[in-house]
Amino acid sequence: MAKNILENELFESFANASDNIYIYVCDMESDISRWSKNTVDYFNLESEYIEGAGAKWMEHIHPDDRALYLKDIEAVFSGKSNRHSCQYRAKNKYNDYVWLECKGSVISGEDGRPLVFAGLMTRLDNQNKYDPLTHLLTNYEMQKYDFSTGSGAILLVGINSFRKINNTNGFLYGNKVLIALSEYLEHLAGKNDRVYRLQGDEFIILSPDGSKSELRKLIENVNDYCMNIRGLKSFSVSAGLVSYPEDGTDFNTLMSNLEHSLEYAKDQKQGWIAEFSEKISQRHLRASRLHDALTQSIHNHFEGFELYFQPILETKTQKITECESLLRWKTPEIQDATPYEFIKLLENSGEIREVGYWVMEEALRHAAMWQKKYNNISVSFNVSYIQLLDGEFIDKLITKARELQVDPRLIMVELTESCNADDTKMLSCQFSKLQKLGFKIAMDDFGTEYASFGLLHDVSMDVLKIDQKFVRGLVRDGNKTDIAIIENVVNMCRQLSIQTIAEGVETEEIQEIIRGIGVSYLQGYLYSKPVPAHEFEQMLINQQESQSV
């Protein structure tokens, strides 16, 4: 089958039709695909023939667009749809993201089995001189500029959480935001400056003969403007800054350094402006090194990954009744990677799906053992929105729990803070399926950016975990705010029959305040830091022995 599909004269004919159109065809039985030679070259793919290309192509897609792509492509491969159609950004061999319109369709056999998935990707930049929406010069025009002579500075501006703005308010509203920002940037730009729209929500101000300090001064008040545009809700931007020839003398190098600076700015603080530096360069190199090592670990049967467990105590009895599973990773070469670092890289690459399955199975395996030996200890583990977009995740969880004979009433699925949940209807359906079988659903880090009342309104929860930033501040003199917030959250949860867990309990004083408020469960370093499985099990043994005395 694969040879007939992949070695086809029509494929050869269409593959050479245009430099801006990229063709692919996949034998769905073998999961072997063929890609046109211009696709292999432009996107630096490993070969014209690729097995399991879906996961490998995911690494090229912009992190902000992966959820949209996954949702669409999963519908095709799960049989819910026979057509694939979406727009997203993909990284080319120059490490630039280009907008693509990707369309594909499934051909099924007489028995209804899907046989072939074929399609094409079309570049949307089309090398236009002017952007049709904002009428600014395009990325293609900027590539013509000669950075090898003279000196100047470049500012890259990106809208924070633009995907959420689009998903919440619609693309027409998002276009209004882009137009408003582009007009203001043109207003700010100096006489000799040039303003470009790159892709999506990113804009460039190129200042020949200018400096970083001059561009920083020019842009530093832009967020005040973004909060007060008539007819639009407030939003914010972040920015990266480079100068040439100091930070590069060609378009690709300068753009790469700008993107790294913008990424750093967004990580540090909403509305931050970051000048390219050796620190940012080293940060990017470290991220690349970590990602390569993570991928190698995954391919080596998750070598280097380990679950740690942190006890959760029932407030009244102060006995361990639950634990949270927390992912750790290190290799002989890399010993200092923090969970924040490597989990973010896994989410950006899409590999969090594979690792997420491993975490789920490991958590259930320990739960099966501990439920039988230590009086029904409950085990929780984290999932991200990206994992839940995988249509098979919930079914695999249910199947694995039955296989291991785990009581679902003692398993809690925690929705992580990083979950920027666009499709709350999907979440509600997925979680409802689990809750009907007895699984518990928790919202992690309640009170932070995405773990909010809006999500609670749309999705049924069994447990709210109160973020530690509220808990740790309880002992500050004159701090009435955090106490009021926690008291009101606990009262609300009591009315909704939702249990509460206070994270970050680190002192006896905090513990007593929390117990007085009436939080259901306690978690924090006062009791234990996250520890390997054998150390947590020893805590259970010690508790069991003390109860029998």
C-alpha positions as CSV (number, residue, x, y, z in Angstrom):
1,M,0.0,0.0,0.0
2,A,2.7,2.5,1.1
3,K,4.6,2.1,-2.2
4,N,1.6,2.7,-4.4
5,I,0.6,5.8,-2.4
6,L,4.0,7.3,-1.8
7,E,5.5,6.6,-5.2
8,N,2.9,8.3,-7.3
9,E,3.5,10.4,-10.5
10,L,0.8,12.9,-9.5
11,F,2.7,13.5,-6.3
12,E,5.8,14.4,-8.3
13,S,3.8,16.7,-10.5
14,F,2.1,18.6,-7.7
15,A,5.3,18.7,-5.6
16,N,7.1,20.8,-8.2
17,A,4.2,23.2,-8.8
18,S,5.3,26.1,-6.7
19,D,8.1,27.2,-4.3
20,N,5.4,28.5,-1.9
21,I,3.3,25.3,-1.8
22,Y,4.4,22.3,0.2
23,I,2.9,18.8,-0.5
24,Y,2.7,15.8,1.8
25,V,1.0,12.4,1.7
26,C,0.8,9.8,4.5
27,D,0.0,6.1,4.4
28,M,-2.1,5.9,7.6
29,E,-1.7,2.2,8.1
30,S,2.1,2.4,8.3
31,D,2.3,6.0,9.4
32,I,5.0,6.6,6.7
33,S,4.7,9.9,4.9
34,R,6.4,11.5,1.9
35,W,7.1,15.2,1.7
36,S,7.9,17.3,-1.3
37,K,11.6,18.1,-1.7
38,N,11.0,21.8,-1.3
39,T,9.3,21.1,2.0
40,V,12.3,19.0,3.2
41,D,14.7,21.8,2.2
42,Y,12.8,24.8,3.4
43,F,11.8,23.3,6.8
44,N,15.1,21.3,7.2
45,L,13.3,17.9,7.6
46,E,15.2,14.8,8.2
47,S,14.2,13.1,5.0
48,E,11.7,13.0,2.1
49,Y,10.2,9.9,3.8
50,I,9.4,10.1,7.5
51,E,7.9,7.6,9.9
52,G,5.7,9.1,12.6
53,A,6.0,12.6,11.1
54,G,3.2,14.1,13.2
55,A,5.3,14.4,16.4
56,K,8.3,15.6,14.4
57,W,6.4,18.2,12.5
58,M,5.0,19.5,15.8
59,E,8.4,20.6,16.8
60,H,8.3,23.1,13.9
61,I,5.0,24.7,14.9
62,H,5.0,27.8,17.0
63,P,4.2,27.0,20.7
64,D,1.2,29.4,20.7
65,D,-0.3,27.5,17.7
66,R,0.2,23.9,18.7
67,A,-3.1,23.6,20.6
68,L,-5.1,24.7,17.6
69,Y,-3.1,22.4,15.3
70,L,-3.4,19.4,17.7
71,K,-7.1,19.9,18.0
72,D,-7.6,19.9,14.3
73,I,-5.3,17.0,13.4
74,E,-6.5,14.8,16.3
75,A,-10.0,15.1,14.9
76,V,-8.7,13.6,11.6
77,F,-6.7,10.8,13.0
78,S,-9.4,9.8,15.5
79,G,-11.9,9.5,12.7
80,K,-14.1,12.5,13.9
81,S,-13.3,14.4,10.7
82,N,-12.0,13.6,7.2
83,R,-10.7,17.1,6.6
84,H,-7.8,19.1,8.1
85,S,-7.8,22.9,7.7
86,C,-6.1,25.4,9.9
87,Q,-3.6,28.2,9.8
88,Y,-0.4,28.3,12.0
89,R,3.2,29.4,12.1
90,A,6.0,26.9,11.4
91,K,9.8,27.3,11.9
92,N,11.8,27.1,8.7
93,K,15.5,26.3,8.3
94,Y,16.4,29.9,9.1
95,N,14.7,29.6,12.5
96,D,12.0,32.0,11.3
97,Y,8.3,31.3,11.8
98,V,6.2,31.6,8.6
99,W,2.4,31.6,8.4
100,L,1.0,28.5,6.6
101,E,-2.5,27.5,5.6
102,C,-2.6,23.7,5.9
103,K,-5.3,21.7,4.2
104,G,-5.6,18.0,4.0
105,S,-8.2,15.2,3.6
106,V,-8.5,11.5,4.3
107,I,-9.2,8.8,1.7
108,S,-10.9,5.7,3.1
109,G,-11.3,2.2,1.7
110,E,-14.5,0.5,0.9
111,D,-14.7,-0.8,4.4
112,G,-14.4,2.7,5.8
113,R,-10.9,2.3,7.1
114,P,-8.8,5.5,6.6
115,L,-6.0,4.7,4.2
116,V,-4.4,8.0,3.0
117,F,-4.0,11.4,4.4
118,A,-2.8,13.9,1.9
119,G,-2.6,17.7,1.7
120,L,-0.7,20.8,1.0
121,M,0.6,23.8,3.0
122,T,0.6,27.2,1.5
123,R,2.8,30.1,2.7
124,L,0.6,33.1,3.5
125,D,3.2,35.8,3.4
126,N,3.3,35.6,-0.4
127,Q,6.2,38.0,-0.4
128,N,3.9,41.0,-0.4
129,K,5.4,44.4,0.0
130,Y,2.6,45.7,2.3
131,D,0.6,43.8,4.9
132,P,-3.1,43.8,3.8
133,L,-4.5,44.4,7.3
134,T,-2.2,47.1,8.7
135,H,-0.7,48.4,5.5
136,L,2.7,48.3,7.1
137,L,5.8,47.0,5.2
138,T,6.1,43.2,5.5
139,N,8.8,40.8,6.7
140,Y,9.8,40.2,3.1
141,E,10.6,43.9,2.6
142,M,12.7,43.9,5.8
143,Q,14.8,41.0,4.5
144,K,15.9,43.3,1.7
145,Y,17.5,45.8,4.1
146,D,21.3,45.7,4.2
147,F,22.5,45.4,7.8
148,S,26.1,44.9,6.9
149,T,26.8,48.6,6.5
150,G,26.1,51.4,8.9
151,S,24.7,51.0,12.4
152,G,21.3,51.2,14.1
153,A,18.8,49.5,16.4
154,I,15.8,47.3,16.0
155,L,12.8,46.8,18.3
156,L,10.5,43.7,18.1
157,V,7.1,44.2,19.7
158,G,4.8,41.3,20.6
159,I,1.3,41.4,22.1
160,N,1.0,39.4,25.3
161,S,-1.5,36.5,25.3
162,F,-2.7,37.5,21.8
163,R,-4.1,34.0,21.1
164,K,-6.3,34.3,24.2
165,I,-7.4,37.7,23.0
166,N,-8.5,36.1,19.7
167,N,-10.1,33.1,21.2
168,T,-12.0,35.2,23.8
169,N,-13.2,38.0,21.5
170,G,-12.9,36.6,18.0
171,F,-10.5,37.3,15.1
172,L,-12.3,40.4,14.0
173,Y,-11.7,42.0,17.4
174,G,-8.1,40.7,17.3
175,N,-7.6,42.5,14.0
176,K,-8.8,45.7,15.6
177,V,-6.1,45.3,18.2
178,L,-3.5,44.8,15.6
179,I,-4.6,47.8,13.6
180,A,-4.7,50.0,16.7
181,L,-1.2,49.0,17.8
182,S,0.2,49.4,14.3
183,E,-1.1,52.9,14.0
184,Y,0.4,53.9,17.4
185,L,3.8,52.4,16.5
186,E,3.7,54.4,13.3
187,H,2.9,57.5,15.3
188,L,5.8,56.8,17.7
189,A,8.4,56.1,15.0
190,G,10.9,58.8,14.1
191,K,11.2,60.4,10.7
192,N,13.8,57.9,9.5
193,D,12.4,54.9,11.2
194,R,10.6,52.1,9.4
195,V,7.7,50.1,10.9
196,Y,7.1,46.5,9.7
197,R,4.5,43.9,10.6
198,L,6.1,40.5,10.8
199,Q,3.6,37.6,11.5
200,G,0.7,37.4,13.8
201,D,1.0,39.8,16.6
202,E,4.7,40.9,16.1
203,F,5.9,44.3,14.8
204,I,9.3,45.8,14.1
205,I,10.6,49.3,14.4
206,L,13.9,49.6,12.5
207,S,15.9,52.7,13.4
208,P,18.8,53.4,11.1
209,D,21.5,55.3,13.0
210,G,19.5,54.9,16.2
211,S,20.4,53.2,19.5
212,K,18.8,50.7,21.9
213,S,18.4,53.4,24.5
214,E,16.5,55.7,22.0
215,L,14.2,52.9,21.0
216,R,13.6,51.9,24.6
217,K,12.7,55.5,25.5
218,L,10.4,55.6,22.5
219,I,8.5,52.4,23.4
220,E,8.5,52.5,27.2
221,N,5.1,54.2,27.5
222,V,3.3,52.0,24.9
223,N,1.5,49.9,27.6
224,D,-0.1,53.0,29.0
225,Y,-1.6,53.6,25.6
226,C,-2.6,49.9,25.2
227,M,-4.7,50.1,28.4
228,N,-6.7,53.1,27.2
229,I,-7.6,52.6,23.5
230,R,-11.2,53.6,23.0
231,G,-13.4,50.7,22.1
232,L,-10.9,48.0,23.1
233,K,-10.2,46.1,26.3
234,S,-6.8,46.8,27.8
235,F,-3.9,44.6,26.6
236,S,-0.1,44.8,27.0
237,V,3.0,44.2,24.9
238,S,6.5,43.1,25.5
239,A,9.6,43.9,23.4
240,G,13.1,42.7,22.4
241,L,15.9,45.1,21.4
242,V,19.0,44.6,19.3
243,S,21.6,46.8,17.7
244,Y,23.7,46.2,14.6
245,P,26.4,45.5,13.8
246,E,27.0,44.6,17.6
247,D,24.3,41.9,17.7
248,G,24.5,40.8,14.1
249,T,25.0,41.9,10.5
250,D,22.4,39.8,8.7
251,F,18.6,39.5,8.8
252,N,18.4,35.9,10.1
253,T,20.9,36.5,13.0
254,L,19.2,39.7,14.1
255,M,15.7,38.2,13.9
256,S,16.9,35.2,15.9
257,N,18.4,37.4,18.6
258,L,15.2,39.6,18.6
259,E,12.9,36.6,19.1
260,H,15.1,35.3,22.0
261,S,15.0,38.7,23.6
262,L,11.2,39.0,23.2
263,E,10.8,35.5,24.7
264,Y,12.9,36.5,27.6
265,A,10.9,39.7,28.2
266,K,7.6,37.8,28.2
267,D,9.0,35.2,30.7
268,Q,10.3,37.9,33.0
269,K,7.3,40.2,33.2
270,Q,4.3,41.3,31.1
271,G,5.2,44.6,29.5
272,W,9.0,44.0,29.9
273,I,11.6,45.3,27.4
274,A,14.7,43.1,27.1
275,E,17.9,44.1,25.3
276,F,19.8,41.2,23.7
277,S,22.7,40.2,25.8
278,E,25.2,37.4,26.5
279,K,22.8,36.2,29.3
280,I,19.9,35.9,26.8
281,S,22.2,34.1,24.3
282,Q,23.3,31.6,26.9
283,R,19.8,31.1,28.1
284,H,18.7,30.1,24.6
285,L,21.7,27.8,24.2
286,R,20.8,26.2,27.5
287,A,17.2,25.7,26.4
288,S,18.4,24.1,23.2
289,R,20.7,21.8,25.1
290,L,18.0,20.9,27.6
291,H,15.5,20.1,24.8
292,D,17.9,17.9,22.9
293,A,18.6,16.0,26.2
294,L,14.9,15.7,27.0
295,T,14.2,14.3,23.6
296,Q,17.0,11.8,24.0
297,S,15.7,10.7,27.4
298,I,12.2,10.2,26.0
299,H,13.6,8.0,23.2
300,N,15.6,6.1,25.8
301,H,12.4,4.9,27.5
302,F,12.1,8.0,29.7
303,E,15.6,7.5,31.2
304,G,16.3,10.3,33.7
305,F,12.6,11.0,34.5
306,E,11.3,10.2,38.0
307,L,8.2,11.0,40.1
308,Y,8.6,12.6,43.5
309,F,5.7,12.7,45.9
310,Q,4.7,15.4,48.4
311,P,2.3,14.5,51.3
312,I,-1.1,16.2,51.7
313,L,-2.5,16.2,55.3
314,E,-6.1,16.2,56.4
315,T,-6.4,19.4,58.4
316,K,-8.3,18.1,61.5
317,T,-6.3,14.9,62.1
318,Q,-3.0,16.1,60.5
319,K,-2.6,12.6,59.0
320,I,-1.3,11.9,55.5
321,T,-4.3,11.0,53.4
322,E,-3.1,12.1,49.9
323,C,0.0,12.9,47.9
324,E,0.8,14.9,44.8
325,S,3.0,13.4,42.1
326,L,5.6,15.8,40.8
327,L,7.9,15.3,37.8
328,R,11.7,15.5,38.1
329,W,14.4,15.0,35.5
330,K,18.1,14.9,35.3
331,T,20.9,13.2,33.4
332,P,24.6,12.6,34.2
333,E,25.3,15.7,32.1
334,I,22.4,17.9,33.4
335,Q,21.8,17.8,37.1
336,D,20.3,21.3,37.7
337,A,17.2,21.5,35.4
338,T,14.2,22.9,37.3
339,P,10.7,21.5,36.7
340,Y,9.7,25.0,35.4
341,E,12.5,24.9,32.8
342,F,12.0,21.4,31.4
343,I,8.2,21.2,31.6
344,K,7.9,24.4,29.7
345,L,10.2,23.0,27.0
346,L,8.1,19.8,26.9
347,E,4.9,21.8,26.5
348,N,6.4,24.0,23.7
349,S,7.6,21.0,21.8
350,G,4.5,19.0,22.2
351,E,6.5,16.2,23.9
352,I,4.5,16.8,27.1
353,R,1.9,14.4,25.6
354,E,4.4,11.5,25.7
355,V,5.8,12.4,29.1
356,G,2.3,13.0,30.4
357,Y,1.3,9.4,29.5
358,W,4.4,8.2,31.4
359,V,3.5,10.3,34.4
360,M,0.0,9.1,34.4
361,E,1.0,5.4,34.3
362,E,3.7,5.9,37.0
363,A,1.3,7.7,39.3
364,L,-1.4,5.0,38.8
365,R,1.2,2.2,39.4
366,H,2.2,3.7,42.8
367,A,-1.4,4.4,43.6
368,A,-2.3,0.7,43.0
369,M,0.4,-0.4,45.5
370,W,-0.2,2.2,48.2
371,Q,-4.0,2.0,48.2
372,K,-3.7,-1.7,49.2
373,K,-0.9,-1.3,51.7
374,Y,-1.6,2.0,53.5
375,N,-5.3,2.5,54.0
376,N,-6.4,3.9,50.7
377,I,-4.0,6.8,50.1
378,S,-5.2,9.1,47.3
379,V,-2.7,10.1,44.6
380,S,-2.9,13.1,42.3
381,F,-1.0,14.0,39.2
382,N,-0.9,17.0,36.9
383,V,-2.2,17.3,33.3
384,S,-2.0,20.3,31.0
385,Y,-4.5,21.6,28.5
386,I,-2.3,20.3,25.6
387,Q,-2.5,16.8,27.0
388,L,-6.3,17.0,27.2
389,L,-6.5,18.1,23.6
390,D,-5.3,14.5,22.8
391,G,-8.6,12.7,22.4
392,E,-7.2,9.4,23.6
393,F,-5.8,10.7,27.0
394,I,-8.9,10.2,29.1
395,D,-9.7,6.8,27.6
396,K,-6.1,5.6,28.2
397,L,-6.3,6.9,31.8
398,I,-9.5,4.9,32.4
399,T,-8.1,1.8,30.8
400,K,-4.9,1.9,32.7
401,A,-6.7,2.4,36.0
402,R,-8.9,-0.6,35.4
403,E,-5.8,-2.6,34.3
404,L,-4.0,-1.8,37.5
405,Q,-7.2,-2.2,39.6
406,V,-6.9,1.3,41.0
407,D,-9.9,2.7,42.8
408,P,-10.7,5.9,40.7
409,R,-12.2,7.6,43.8
410,L,-8.7,7.8,45.1
411,I,-7.2,9.3,42.0
412,M,-7.1,13.1,41.5
413,V,-6.4,14.8,38.1
414,E,-4.9,18.3,38.6
415,L,-5.4,20.9,35.9
416,T,-2.1,22.8,35.9
417,E,-1.8,26.6,36.2
418,S,-0.2,26.7,32.7
419,C,-3.5,25.5,31.2
420,N,-4.7,28.4,29.1
421,A,-8.0,26.7,28.5
422,D,-9.7,28.0,25.4
423,D,-12.2,25.2,24.9
424,T,-13.9,25.0,28.3
425,K,-16.7,23.0,26.8
426,M,-14.2,20.3,25.8
427,L,-12.7,20.3,29.3
428,S,-16.1,20.0,30.9
429,C,-17.0,17.0,28.8
430,Q,-13.7,15.3,29.4
431,F,-13.8,15.8,33.2
432,S,-17.5,14.9,33.4
433,K,-16.6,11.5,31.9
434,L,-14.0,11.0,34.6
435,Q,-16.2,12.2,37.5
436,K,-19.0,9.8,36.6
437,L,-16.5,7.0,37.2
438,G,-15.4,8.4,40.5
439,F,-12.2,10.3,39.6
440,K,-11.7,13.7,41.3
441,I,-10.8,16.8,39.4
442,A,-8.7,19.6,41.0
443,M,-7.8,23.1,39.8
444,D,-4.2,23.7,40.7
445,D,-2.8,27.1,41.9
446,F,-6.3,28.7,42.2
447,G,-6.1,32.5,41.9
448,T,-3.3,32.7,39.3
449,E,-3.6,33.8,35.7
450,Y,-5.6,31.0,34.2
451,A,-6.9,29.1,37.3
452,S,-9.7,31.6,37.8
453,F,-13.4,32.0,38.6
454,G,-14.2,31.9,34.9
455,L,-12.8,28.4,34.5
456,L,-14.5,27.3,37.7
457,H,-17.8,28.6,36.3
458,D,-17.5,26.5,33.2
459,V,-15.9,23.3,34.5
460,S,-17.0,21.2,37.4
461,M,-14.3,20.8,40.1
462,D,-14.0,18.6,43.2
463,V,-11.0,20.3,44.7
464,L,-9.4,23.8,44.6
465,K,-5.8,24.2,45.5
466,I,-5.2,27.7,46.9
467,D,-2.0,29.1,45.4
468,Q,0.9,29.4,47.8
469,K,1.4,33.1,47.1
470,F,-1.7,33.8,49.1
471,V,-0.8,31.3,51.8
472,R,2.8,32.4,52.4
473,G,1.8,36.0,52.8
474,L,-0.6,35.3,55.7
475,V,2.0,36.1,58.4
476,R,2.9,39.6,57.0
477,D,2.0,42.4,59.4
478,G,-1.2,44.1,58.5
479,N,-1.9,41.7,55.6
480,K,-5.7,41.5,55.5
481,T,-6.0,40.9,51.8
482,D,-4.7,37.3,51.6
483,I,-6.8,36.3,54.7
484,A,-9.9,37.8,53.1
485,I,-9.2,36.1,49.8
486,I,-8.7,32.7,51.4
487,E,-11.7,33.0,53.7
488,N,-14.0,33.9,50.8
489,V,-12.6,31.1,48.6
490,V,-13.2,28.6,51.4
491,N,-16.7,29.8,52.1
492,M,-17.5,29.7,48.4
493,C,-16.2,26.1,48.1
494,R,-18.1,25.1,51.2
495,Q,-21.3,26.2,49.5
496,L,-20.4,24.4,46.3
497,S,-19.3,21.2,48.1
498,I,-15.7,21.6,46.9
499,Q,-12.8,20.7,49.0
500,T,-9.8,23.0,49.4
501,I,-6.1,22.4,49.7
502,A,-3.7,25.1,50.9
503,E,-0.3,24.9,49.2
504,G,2.9,26.4,50.6
505,V,2.3,25.8,54.3
506,E,5.8,26.4,55.7
507,T,5.4,27.5,59.3
508,E,3.4,26.5,62.4
509,E,1.9,30.1,62.4
510,I,0.6,29.7,58.8
511,Q,-0.8,26.3,59.7
512,E,-2.8,27.6,62.6
513,I,-4.2,30.5,60.5
514,I,-5.2,28.1,57.7
515,R,-6.8,25.6,60.2
516,G,-8.8,28.5,61.7
517,I,-10.1,29.5,58.3
518,G,-11.3,26.0,57.7
519,V,-9.2,24.7,54.7
520,S,-9.8,21.0,54.1
521,Y,-6.2,19.9,53.5
522,L,-2.6,21.1,54.0
523,Q,0.4,20.8,51.8
524,G,3.9,22.3,52.1
525,Y,7.4,22.2,53.4
526,L,6.3,22.3,57.0
527,Y,5.4,18.6,56.5
528,S,7.8,17.6,53.7
529,K,9.3,18.7,50.5
530,P,8.6,16.4,47.5
531,V,10.6,13.2,48.0
532,P,11.3,10.0,46.0
533,A,8.8,7.2,46.2
534,H,10.7,5.1,48.7
535,E,11.0,8.1,51.1
536,F,7.3,8.9,50.9
537,E,6.4,5.2,51.5
538,Q,8.5,5.3,54.6
539,M,6.4,8.2,55.9
540,L,3.3,6.0,55.3
541,I,5.0,3.1,57.2
542,N,5.9,5.4,60.1
543,Q,2.3,6.8,60.2
544,Q,0.8,3.3,60.1
545,E,3.1,2.1,63.0
546,S,2.3,5.1,65.1
547,Q,-1.4,4.5,64.7
548,S,-1.1,0.9,65.8
549,V,0.7,1.8,69.0
